[in-house]
């Protein structure tokens, strides 16, 4: 194994912390009930994820599609969505970093492996996510970032997983991707020829569920997976 690709949200950073902050700021900007704003955000996320799991949607406008859909549902100008996400980035603190995330990156780094992040975008641009990774010290371990709005393709499309491989001249079988979404992260990586790890909080432990795929309860499980692959 030469490269480990990490999803970001609910793998390294807590998406709920960011969405809560965004909902608070958006409700302030539009003068709406926060419950209505939260419902709009959740509904938009469900719709966008359903689209992407089927390979639908426009990769060239991955960010704009989600912003415009949310703005349409709430009946507001899309600029208010953009402002709310910017405010949220300024609002969140280190509770956004998931338990074990930094230690896991350190463990992978000690193995001499390349570390990248491969992330879809929704509501805010990849540059905001990169800023948060930098702000809380996670970028110290990451050698490449591949966000959907910047590379113009999104998971689970094969091309998204091929981006870091080409950048670091790594073969698919020499790379492993870990993330919390079964369709986008796990199935997408497998179809692209990589090894794959699905973070399932309900899992009782590390378990192999595919010839090249594992299920783990949290991000730390990648370290055990790497050990098992080395032994095989």
BELNOR-V229732 format. One record per residue. RES is the residue in three letters. PHI is phi in whole degrees, -180 to 180 (* if undefined). Layout:
{{RES:PHI} {RES:PHI}}
This chain:
{{UNK:*} {UNK:-118} {UNK:-141} {UNK:-118} {UNK:-103} {UNK:-107} {UNK:-67} {UNK:-102} {UNK:-76} {UNK:66} {UNK:-121} {UNK:-112} {UNK:-119} {UNK:-85} {UNK:-64} {UNK:-67} {UNK:-64} {UNK:-69} {UNK:-67} {UNK:-63} {UNK:-64} {UNK:-64} {UNK:-63} {UNK:-61} {UNK:-68} {UNK:-69} {UNK:-64} {UNK:-65} {UNK:-66} {UNK:-100} {UNK:67} {UNK:-107} {UNK:-64} {UNK:-63} {UNK:-63} {UNK:-65} {UNK:-65} {UNK:-61} {UNK:-61} {UNK:-64} {UNK:-64} {UNK:-65} {UNK:-64} {UNK:-63} {UNK:-60} {UNK:-62} {UNK:-66} {UNK:-67} {UNK:-64} {UNK:-63} {UNK:-62} {UNK:-70} {UNK:-63} {UNK:-97} {UNK:77} {UNK:-86} {UNK:89} {UNK:-102} {UNK:-57} {UNK:-69} {UNK:-127} {UNK:-57} {UNK:-73} {UNK:-62} {UNK:-58} {UNK:-70} {UNK:-64} {UNK:-69} {UNK:-66} {UNK:-65} {UNK:-60} {UNK:-65} {UNK:-63} {UNK:-89} {UNK:68} {UNK:-129} {UNK:-73} {UNK:-61} {UNK:-62} {UNK:-69} {UNK:-64} {UNK:-63} {UNK:-65} {UNK:-64} {UNK:-69} {UNK:-64} {UNK:-64} {UNK:-63} {UNK:-60} {UNK:-74} {UNK:-85} {UNK:-70} {UNK:-121} {UNK:-70} {UNK:-67} {UNK:-72} {UNK:-80} {UNK:-70} {UNK:-57} {UNK:87} {UNK:-64} {UNK:-66} {UNK:-63} {UNK:-67} {UNK:-61} {UNK:-62} {UNK:-64} {UNK:-67} {UNK:-62} {UNK:-63} {UNK:-80} {UNK:79} {UNK:-95} {UNK:-71} {UNK:-121} {UNK:-131} {UNK:-119} {UNK:-128} {UNK:-131} {UNK:-75} {UNK:-125} {UNK:-155} {UNK:80} {UNK:-126} {UNK:-73} {UNK:-60} {UNK:-62} {UNK:-67} {UNK:-65} {UNK:-61} {UNK:-61} {UNK:-67} {UNK:-62} {UNK:-71} {UNK:-59} {UNK:-105} {UNK:83} {UNK:-81} {UNK:-67} {UNK:-62} {UNK:-107} {UNK:-101} {UNK:-101} {UNK:-158} {UNK:-122} {UNK:-131} {UNK:-108} {UNK:-56} {UNK:-72} {UNK:-95} {UNK:-98} {UNK:63} {UNK:-158} {UNK:-134} {UNK:-67} {UNK:-97} {UNK:-63} {UNK:-54} {UNK:-59} {UNK:-65} {UNK:-76} {UNK:-77} {UNK:-56} {UNK:-67} {UNK:-63} {UNK:-67} {UNK:-64} {UNK:-113} {UNK:54} {UNK:-117} {UNK:-78} {UNK:-54} {UNK:-72} {UNK:-99} {UNK:-128} {UNK:-137} {UNK:-117} {UNK:-125} {UNK:-165} {UNK:-96} {UNK:-104} {UNK:-62} {UNK:-72} {UNK:-71} {UNK:-89} {UNK:-72} {UNK:-65} {UNK:-60} {UNK:-66} {UNK:-62} {UNK:-66} {UNK:-86} {UNK:94} {UNK:-86} {UNK:-77} {UNK:-142} {UNK:-131} {UNK:-103} {UNK:-84} {UNK:-119} {UNK:-56} {UNK:-88} {UNK:-67} {UNK:-84} {UNK:179} {UNK:-78} {UNK:-145} {UNK:-82} {UNK:-121} {UNK:-159} {UNK:-53} {UNK:-125} {UNK:-136} {UNK:-132} {UNK:-114} {UNK:-136} {UNK:-80} {UNK:-158} {UNK:-61} {UNK:-59} {UNK:-60} {UNK:-61} {UNK:-67} {UNK:-68} {UNK:-61} {UNK:-61} {UNK:-63} {UNK:-65} {UNK:-65} {UNK:-64} {UNK:-73} {UNK:-77}}
